[in-house]
Each structure stands twice: as structure tokens, then as C-alpha cells.
Amino acid sequence: MGAATGFTVARGNPCTSSLTPPPSASLNPYPLPMGFLIRLLVNALALYLVTRVYAGVTFAPGAGAGAVILAALVLGIVNALIRPVLLLLSLPVNLLTLGLFTLVVNGVVLWIVAAVTALNVAGLGAAIIGALILTVISWVLDAVVNALGLDGGRD
């Protein structure tokens, strides 16, 4: 059974046996900070490209690369902490709209990021359209990063 799962079962007392990975298993070629840094830079590039493609989402005049990276960091934090709560609270509406309300939630997330960073959004409608464009650009950039093998061990 150990060969099928990639894990070996330690022999001995069945109550104290544990699953241990094979010694040659290297699941992540990059240490955690490198994978995080790559993900952050991909998000920053995606945000920057959204501001170039769509006029409804812009950065404040004079905002440099630091502001773009900060906005990407805040976007990651808001996506990790606030977006799940918003999706849970909007679950009934999301079910009624067959998931289309998720576009509104994504727009609200982008609007929240714009409220605390140098990102400017023209309104909720612009935030929804910007979030949709951000999703497409981020998807393309993720595909490129994965194809280059720079994904930090993510699947």
C-alpha cells in the first residue's frame, strides 16, 4: 500500500504507527518566501496591467512600483480574510444568481483595496469590470508562470 500512496507506514505497534513521506520527496522546489514573492509580483503585474487596459481603475498620479506592490499585498490579504466572509454572507443571493453575484463580491474586494491604497476605482461598476479584467489577466499570468516552472511548487 505504501507504493500506491507515496507514503510508507512505520512498522511496529499499530496504535503508534505513523505515515511518513519518502525521504526523496521534495514537494516545493522554492522555499516559502520565494513562492510568496513570485505570487506577489504576479498579482502586482496583474494589477498594473488592469490599470493600463481599463480606465476605470487607475493608480494615483505619482504612484510608483512600491504602491503597486503594496496594493497587490493588500489585495492578497483582503482576498484571504474578507472575501470568504463576503461570499458566505452573500450565499443566498449567490445561489439565486447561479454564482454571478461572485462578480459583485470581487468588485467589492477591489473597491476595498482601492479604499486603503493608492488604487483609484471610478465606482462599483468600474470595480466589477476591473475585477473581471483582473481575473482574466491573473489567469493568463498564472498560466505563464506555471509553464515556466516558476510557480513555487503550486499545483
C-alpha positions in Angstrom: 0.0 0.0 0.0 2.9 2.4 0.6 3.9 2.5 -3.1 0.4 3.5 -4.2 0.1 6.5 -1.9 3.8 7.6 -1.9 3.9 7.2 1.9 5.4 4.4 4.0 3.8 3.0 7.1 6.2 2.6 10.0 6.1 -0.9 11.3 5.6 -1.7 14.9 2.7 -1.1 17.3 -0.4 -0.4 15.1 -1.6 2.2 17.6 1.6 4.2 17.3 2.4 3.8 13.6 2.5 7.0 11.5 2.6 8.0 7.9 6.0 9.4 6.9 6.8 10.8 3.4 9.5 9.0 1.5 12.9 10.6 2.1 13.3 11.7 -1.6 10.0 13.6 -1.7 10.7 17.3 -2.4 7.3 18.9 -2.8 8.3 22.5 -3.1 11.4 23.5 -5.1 11.3 27.0 -3.7 11.3 28.0 0.0 8.1 29.7 1.2 9.4 33.3 0.8 10.3 32.7 -2.8 6.9 31.3 -3.7 5.2 34.1 -1.9 7.4 36.7 -3.6 6.6 35.2 -7.0 2.8 35.2 -6.3 3.1 38.8 -5.0 4.9 40.0 -8.1 2.4 38.2 -10.4 -0.5 40.0 -8.6 1.3 43.3 -8.8 1.9 42.9 -12.5 -1.8 41.9 -13.0 -3.0 45.0 -11.1 -0.7 47.2 -13.1 -1.9 45.7 -16.4 -5.5 46.3 -15.3 -4.8 50.0 -14.9 -3.3 50.1 -18.4 -6.1 48.2 -20.1 -9.1 49.7 -18.3 -9.5 53.5 -17.5 -12.0 52.8 -14.6 -9.2 51.5 -12.4 -6.0 53.6 -12.1 -3.2 54.3 -9.6 -2.9 57.8 -8.1 -0.6 60.1 -10.0 2.9 59.7 -9.0 2.4 56.2 -7.5 5.4 54.1 -8.1 6.2 50.4 -8.0 6.0 50.4 -4.3 2.4 51.5 -4.4 1.6 48.8 -6.9 3.3 46.1 -4.8 1.5 47.4 -1.6 -1.8 47.2 -3.4 -1.1 43.6 -4.5 -0.2 42.7 -0.9 -3.4 44.3 0.4 -5.4 42.5 -2.4 -3.9 39.2 -1.2 -4.8 39.9 2.4 -8.4 41.1 1.6 -8.8 38.0 -0.7 -7.7 35.7 2.1 -9.6 37.3 5.0 -12.5 39.4 3.9 -13.6 37.8 0.6 -14.6 34.4 2.2 -16.8 36.3 4.7 -18.4 38.3 1.9 -19.1 35.1 0.0 -20.6 33.4 3.0 -22.9 36.3 3.7 -24.0 36.6 0.1 -24.5 32.8 -0.3 -28.3 33.0 -0.7 -28.1 35.7 -3.4 -25.2 33.8 -5.0 -27.3 30.7 -5.2 -30.2 32.6 -6.7 -28.0 34.2 -9.4 -26.2 30.9 -10.0 -22.9 32.3 -8.9 -23.0 35.5 -10.9 -23.1 37.6 -7.7 -19.5 36.5 -7.2 -18.6 39.2 -9.7 -20.1 41.8 -7.4 -18.2 40.4 -4.4 -14.9 40.5 -6.4 -15.8 44.1 -7.3 -16.3 45.0 -3.7 -13.0 43.4 -2.8 -11.3 45.6 -5.4 -13.1 48.6 -4.1 -11.9 47.8 -0.5 -8.4 47.6 -1.8 -8.8 51.0 -3.5 -10.1 52.5 -0.3 -6.9 51.8 1.6 -4.2 52.0 -1.1 -3.1 54.3 -4.0 -5.5 52.4 -6.3 -8.4 54.5 -7.6 -11.7 53.0 -8.8 -14.3 55.1 -10.5 -17.3 53.4 -8.8 -18.8 50.0 -8.0 -19.5 49.3 -11.7 -15.9 50.1 -12.6 -14.7 47.9 -9.7 -16.8 44.9 -11.0 -15.4 45.4 -14.5 -11.9 45.9 -13.2 -12.2 42.7 -11.1 -13.3 40.8 -14.1 -10.4 42.0 -16.1 -8.0 41.4 -13.2 -9.3 37.8 -13.1 -8.6 37.2 -16.8 -5.1 38.8 -16.6 -4.2 37.0 -13.5 -5.3 33.7 -15.0 -3.1 34.3 -18.1 -0.1 35.3 -15.9 -0.6 32.2 -13.7 -0.5 30.0 -16.8 2.7 31.7 -18.0 4.3 31.3 -14.6 3.3 27.7 -14.4 4.6 27.0 -17.9 7.9 28.5 -16.9 8.0 26.4 -13.8 8.2 29.4 -11.5 5.0 28.5 -9.6 6.8 27.8 -6.3 5.5 24.2 -6.2 1.9 25.1 -6.5 -0.5 22.8 -8.5 
